[in-house]
Amino acid sequence: MIRILSRFLRALVLNGGVFLSNVPNYKEFLVPFLIHLADGNYHTINSIIDELADHFNLSETDKSERVRCGRQFKYRNRIISARTCLLKTGYVEYIADNNIIITEKGITYLKMATKLKKTPRRQPISRFNCFCSPNDTELLSVRITSNIVEY
């Protein structure tokens, strides 16, 4: 108990009393990253990082926050992680001289992701006792007994 408390206090002092970061995680950067590339032009990673920092209204304090080892700024690290994820899934690709461009697969994903964000749910859904039908207009009641689902 004392060891946990001392770690807590040391982390509090080292982080200037701030535990929660305002910097989004890398998953929250994915769709805005694609939106920034959706114009079809070539972009450098530095221009994307600047645009995403502005998009999320990161303060100078947020921008100066570093990762645990202290070698890189946290927001840059997370945007670069988002870029790596998008490269691995094939949504973006590099074109000569470190220019990034969105692919057709990325455009398709972006259309789907933005459509899902704009579509409001018609009815509240309890996550334990019902599932939504494919057309999302009626709720199907489900009773789960052992490994068999009855509806």
C-alpha positions as CSV (number, residue, x, y, z in Angstrom):
1,M,0.0,0.0,0.0
2,I,2.8,2.4,0.9
3,R,4.7,1.5,-2.3
4,I,1.6,2.3,-4.4
5,L,1.1,5.6,-2.6
6,S,4.7,6.6,-3.1
7,R,4.5,5.9,-6.8
8,F,1.3,7.9,-7.0
9,L,2.9,10.9,-5.2
10,R,6.1,10.7,-7.3
11,A,4.1,10.6,-10.5
12,L,2.1,13.6,-9.3
13,V,5.3,15.6,-8.7
14,L,7.0,14.5,-11.9
15,N,4.0,15.3,-14.1
16,G,3.4,18.7,-12.5
17,G,0.2,17.5,-10.8
18,V,-1.5,16.6,-14.1
19,F,-2.5,12.9,-14.7
20,L,-5.0,13.2,-17.4
21,S,-3.8,14.3,-20.8
22,N,-5.8,16.3,-23.2
23,V,-4.0,14.8,-26.1
24,P,-6.3,12.3,-27.9
25,N,-5.2,8.7,-28.3
26,Y,-4.1,7.6,-31.8
27,K,-7.5,6.1,-32.6
28,E,-9.2,9.5,-32.3
29,F,-6.7,10.9,-34.9
30,L,-7.6,8.3,-37.6
31,V,-10.7,9.8,-39.2
32,P,-9.5,13.4,-39.0
33,F,-6.3,12.3,-40.6
34,L,-8.2,10.8,-43.5
35,I,-10.5,13.9,-43.7
36,H,-7.4,16.0,-44.0
37,L,-6.2,13.9,-46.9
38,A,-9.6,13.7,-48.6
39,D,-8.8,16.6,-50.9
40,G,-6.7,14.2,-53.0
41,N,-3.5,16.4,-52.8
42,Y,-0.1,15.3,-51.5
43,H,0.6,16.2,-47.9
44,T,3.7,15.9,-45.8
45,I,3.5,14.4,-42.3
46,N,4.5,17.8,-40.7
47,S,1.6,19.6,-42.4
48,I,-0.8,16.9,-41.3
49,I,0.5,17.1,-37.7
50,D,0.0,20.9,-37.7
51,E,-3.5,20.6,-39.1
52,L,-4.6,17.9,-36.7
53,A,-3.2,19.9,-33.7
54,D,-5.3,22.8,-34.9
55,H,-8.3,20.5,-35.5
56,F,-8.2,19.3,-31.9
57,N,-7.5,22.8,-30.5
58,L,-4.4,21.5,-28.6
59,S,-3.0,24.2,-26.3
60,E,0.7,25.0,-26.1
61,T,0.8,23.0,-22.8
62,D,-0.7,19.9,-24.6
63,K,1.8,20.4,-27.4
64,S,4.7,20.5,-25.0
65,E,3.7,17.3,-23.2
66,R,6.2,14.6,-23.9
67,V,6.0,10.8,-23.9
68,R,7.3,9.0,-20.9
69,C,10.9,8.6,-22.2
70,G,11.0,12.4,-23.0
71,R,12.3,12.0,-26.6
72,Q,9.2,13.0,-28.5
73,F,6.1,15.1,-28.0
74,K,3.0,13.1,-27.2
75,Y,0.7,14.6,-29.8
76,R,3.2,14.0,-32.6
77,N,3.8,10.4,-31.4
78,R,0.1,9.6,-31.5
79,I,-0.4,11.2,-34.9
80,I,2.5,9.2,-36.3
81,S,1.0,6.0,-34.7
82,A,-2.3,6.9,-36.5
83,R,-0.3,7.3,-39.8
84,T,1.4,3.9,-39.3
85,C,-2.0,2.2,-38.6
86,L,-3.5,3.8,-41.8
87,L,-0.4,2.7,-43.8
88,K,-0.7,-0.9,-42.6
89,T,-4.4,-1.1,-43.4
90,G,-3.8,0.4,-46.9
91,Y,-5.9,3.6,-46.3
92,V,-3.0,5.9,-47.1
93,E,0.3,5.5,-49.0
94,Y,3.5,7.3,-49.5
95,I,4.2,8.9,-52.9
96,A,7.7,10.1,-53.7
97,D,9.5,12.6,-51.4
98,N,7.6,11.7,-48.2
99,N,4.2,12.8,-49.5
100,I,1.2,11.0,-48.2
101,I,-2.0,10.5,-50.2
102,I,-5.3,8.7,-49.5
103,T,-6.1,5.5,-51.4
104,E,-9.4,4.4,-52.8
105,K,-9.7,2.0,-49.9
106,G,-9.2,5.0,-47.5
107,I,-11.9,7.0,-49.3
108,T,-14.4,4.2,-49.0
109,Y,-13.6,3.8,-45.3
110,L,-13.9,7.6,-44.8
111,K,-17.3,7.7,-46.5
112,M,-18.5,4.8,-44.3
113,A,-17.0,6.3,-41.1
114,T,-18.5,9.8,-41.6
115,K,-21.9,8.3,-42.6
116,L,-21.9,6.3,-39.3
117,K,-21.1,9.4,-37.3
118,K,-23.9,11.5,-38.9
119,T,-26.6,8.8,-38.5
120,P,-28.3,9.1,-35.1
121,R,-29.6,6.0,-33.4
122,R,-33.4,5.7,-33.7
123,Q,-33.9,3.9,-30.4
124,P,-31.8,3.4,-27.3
125,I,-30.5,-0.1,-27.1
126,S,-29.7,-2.0,-24.0
127,R,-26.4,-3.8,-24.6
128,F,-27.3,-6.9,-22.5
129,N,-30.8,-8.0,-23.4
130,C,-31.5,-7.1,-27.0
131,F,-29.9,-6.8,-30.4
132,C,-30.7,-4.5,-33.2
133,S,-32.1,-5.8,-36.5
134,P,-30.2,-5.2,-39.7
135,N,-32.4,-2.3,-40.7
136,D,-32.2,-0.7,-37.2
137,T,-36.0,-0.1,-36.9
138,E,-37.0,-2.8,-34.5
139,L,-35.5,-4.4,-31.5
140,L,-35.2,-8.1,-31.2
141,S,-35.5,-9.5,-27.7
142,V,-33.0,-12.2,-26.9
143,R,-32.7,-14.6,-24.1
144,I,-29.4,-16.4,-23.6
145,T,-29.4,-19.8,-21.9
146,S,-26.1,-21.6,-21.5
147,N,-24.6,-21.4,-25.0
148,I,-27.8,-21.2,-27.0
149,V,-29.4,-18.0,-28.0
150,E,-33.2,-18.0,-28.3
151,Y,-35.2,-15.2,-29.9
